[in-house]
Amino acid sequence: MLAINFSPFPVLQTERLLLREINVSDAAQIFKLRSNPVSMQYLSRPVMKNEEEAQLLITRIKGDISSNTGITWAIALKEQPETLIGTFGFWRIEKENYRAEIGYMFLPEYFGKGYAKEVIFCGIDFAFHTLNIHSIEANIHPANKASEAVLLKAGFVQEGYFKENFFFNGSFLDSVIFSLVKK
Ligand SMILES: CC(C)(COP(=O)(O)OP(=O)(O)OC[C@H]1O[C@@H](n2cnc3c(N)ncnc32)[C@H](O)[C@@H]1OP(=O)(O)O)[C@@H](O)C(=O)NCCC(=O)NCCS
């Protein structure tokens, strides 16, 4: 069984970005992210209606980190470390299978700058070499071509296509499953 300990919190850095712990002071930016229709378009999660919902999410994220069951980082530009521009994490970890599910999102003004690629490469390296994860899963909406492109660049392969396996907002949605296995 995989043993995980997120204490002390693992701060990571890429060339341009800082991946730091999410704090209660990030609630306004989390709300901005989770209420943005462009960022949320393919997430199949309810769009947030107020900052209290962002506070609840932050509490849940902190709880997962404390219990070593999942981790989500705030993404910030190195020169503006206090401003959250996106989130990245392994929000579901199957310790018995040494497997984790990846998740990431940015505010639209930060799309198309190579930031997702930068973060995912860094996160994969951390998962395989520090956490000792053996495989990483990504579950995406079939129309999310930006997410698919980033996953393919990072070496993920499509392993499955589930028809109408996810019920959201009154509809049954398809899911595409990608994975990356440690070499
Ligand atoms: C998915 C997401 C993280 C991609 O972020 P990004 O920072 O724009 O991606 P990058 O700039 O790092 O692009 C990486 C590669 O994907 C390609 N790409 C990005 N968006 C694309 C699109 N819409 N269609 C096709 N290719 C795309 C880029 O051209 C780039 O390729 P390159 O290295 O050859 O130039 C971003 O669109 C996002 O936050 N979306 C909303 C949340 C979301 O859907 N998250 C994923 C849930 S599974």
The ligand as an SDF file (V2000), in Angstrom:
LIG
                    3D

 48 50  0  0  0  0  0  0  0  0999 V2000
   -7.2870   22.5850  -20.2970 C   0  0  0  0  0  0  0  0  0  0  0  0
   -6.4280   23.7850  -19.9250 C   0  0  0  0  0  0  0  0  0  0  0  0
   -5.8380   23.5580  -18.5470 C   0  0  0  0  0  0  0  0  0  0  0  0
   -5.3100   23.9250  -20.9550 C   0  0  0  0  0  0  0  0  0  0  0  0
   -4.4630   24.9620  -20.5070 O   0  0  0  0  0  0  0  0  0  0  0  0
   -3.5070   25.8460  -21.3970 P   0  0  0  0  0  0  0  0  0  0  0  0
   -2.6060   26.5800  -20.4370 O   0  0  0  0  0  0  0  0  0  0  0  0
   -4.3000   26.6290  -22.3510 O   0  0  0  0  0  0  0  0  0  0  0  0
   -2.6540   24.7740  -22.1650 O   0  0  0  0  0  0  0  0  0  0  0  0
   -1.2010   25.0430  -22.7400 P   0  0  0  0  0  0  0  0  0  0  0  0
   -1.0790   26.4830  -23.1560 O   0  0  0  0  0  0  0  0  0  0  0  0
   -0.1920   24.4970  -21.7860 O   0  0  0  0  0  0  0  0  0  0  0  0
   -1.2350   24.1700  -24.0620 O   0  0  0  0  0  0  0  0  0  0  0  0
   -0.6200   22.9090  -24.1610 C   0  0  0  0  0  0  0  0  0  0  0  0
   -0.7950   22.3840  -25.5700 C   0  0  0  0  0  0  0  0  0  0  0  0
   -2.1690   22.1420  -25.8440 O   0  0  0  0  0  0  0  0  0  0  0  0
   -2.5750   22.8520  -27.0110 C   0  0  0  0  0  0  0  0  0  0  0  0
   -3.9270   23.3810  -26.8220 N   0  0  0  0  0  0  0  0  0  0  0  0
   -4.3320   24.2240  -25.8490 C   0  0  0  0  0  0  0  0  0  0  0  0
   -5.6330   24.5180  -26.0090 N   0  0  0  0  0  0  0  0  0  0  0  0
   -6.0340   23.8530  -27.1300 C   0  0  0  0  0  0  0  0  0  0  0  0
   -7.2750   23.7520  -27.8160 C   0  0  0  0  0  0  0  0  0  0  0  0
   -8.3610   24.4230  -27.4090 N   0  0  0  0  0  0  0  0  0  0  0  0
   -7.3440   22.9480  -28.9310 N   0  0  0  0  0  0  0  0  0  0  0  0
   -6.2540   22.2760  -29.3460 C   0  0  0  0  0  0  0  0  0  0  0  0
   -5.0460   22.3430  -28.7290 N   0  0  0  0  0  0  0  0  0  0  0  0
   -4.9470   23.1200  -27.6460 C   0  0  0  0  0  0  0  0  0  0  0  0
   -1.5880   23.9790  -27.1480 C   0  0  0  0  0  0  0  0  0  0  0  0
   -1.4680   24.3890  -28.4800 O   0  0  0  0  0  0  0  0  0  0  0  0
   -0.3350   23.3890  -26.6170 C   0  0  0  0  0  0  0  0  0  0  0  0
    0.3510   22.6850  -27.6160 O   0  0  0  0  0  0  0  0  0  0  0  0
    1.8800   23.1080  -28.0180 P   0  0  0  0  0  0  0  0  0  0  0  0
    2.7170   22.7080  -26.8320 O   0  0  0  0  0  0  0  0  0  0  0  0
    2.1530   22.3240  -29.2400 O   0  0  0  0  0  0  0  0  0  0  0  0
    1.8510   24.5740  -28.2300 O   0  0  0  0  0  0  0  0  0  0  0  0
   -7.2560   25.0940  -19.9400 C   0  0  0  0  0  0  0  0  0  0  0  0
   -7.8680   25.2130  -21.1860 O   0  0  0  0  0  0  0  0  0  0  0  0
   -8.3040   25.1510  -18.8400 C   0  0  0  0  0  0  0  0  0  0  0  0
   -8.0260   25.5300  -17.7060 O   0  0  0  0  0  0  0  0  0  0  0  0
   -9.5610   24.8220  -19.1860 N   0  0  0  0  0  0  0  0  0  0  0  0
  -10.6690   24.9060  -18.2450 C   0  0  0  0  0  0  0  0  0  0  0  0
  -10.6480   23.8460  -17.1710 C   0  0  0  0  0  0  0  0  0  0  0  0
  -10.5710   22.4490  -17.7360 C   0  0  0  0  0  0  0  0  0  0  0  0
  -11.2650   22.0990  -18.6930 O   0  0  0  0  0  0  0  0  0  0  0  0
   -9.7170   21.6380  -17.1090 N   0  0  0  0  0  0  0  0  0  0  0  0
   -9.5310   20.2610  -17.4870 C   0  0  0  0  0  0  0  0  0  0  0  0
  -10.5460   19.3960  -16.8740 C   0  0  0  0  0  0  0  0  0  0  0  0
  -10.2680   17.7070  -17.3230 S   0  0  0  0  0  0  0  0  0  0  0  0
  1  2  1  0
  2  3  1  0
  2  4  1  0
  2 36  1  0
  4  5  1  0
  5  6  1  0
  6  7  2  0
  6  8  1  0
  6  9  1  0
  9 10  1  0
 10 11  2  0
 10 12  1  0
 10 13  1  0
 13 14  1  0
 14 15  1  0
 15 16  1  0
 15 30  1  0
 16 17  1  0
 17 18  1  0
 17 28  1  0
 18 19  1  0
 18 27  1  0
 19 20  2  0
 20 21  1  0
 21 22  1  0
 21 27  2  0
 22 23  1  0
 22 24  2  0
 24 25  1  0
 25 26  2  0
 26 27  1  0
 28 29  1  0
 28 30  1  0
 30 31  1  0
 31 32  1  0
 32 33  2  0
 32 34  1  0
 32 35  1  0
 36 37  1  0
 36 38  1  0
 38 39  2  0
 38 40  1  0
 40 41  1  0
 41 42  1  0
 42 43  1  0
 43 44  2  0
 43 45  1  0
 45 46  1  0
 46 47  1  0
 47 48  1  0
M  END
$$$$
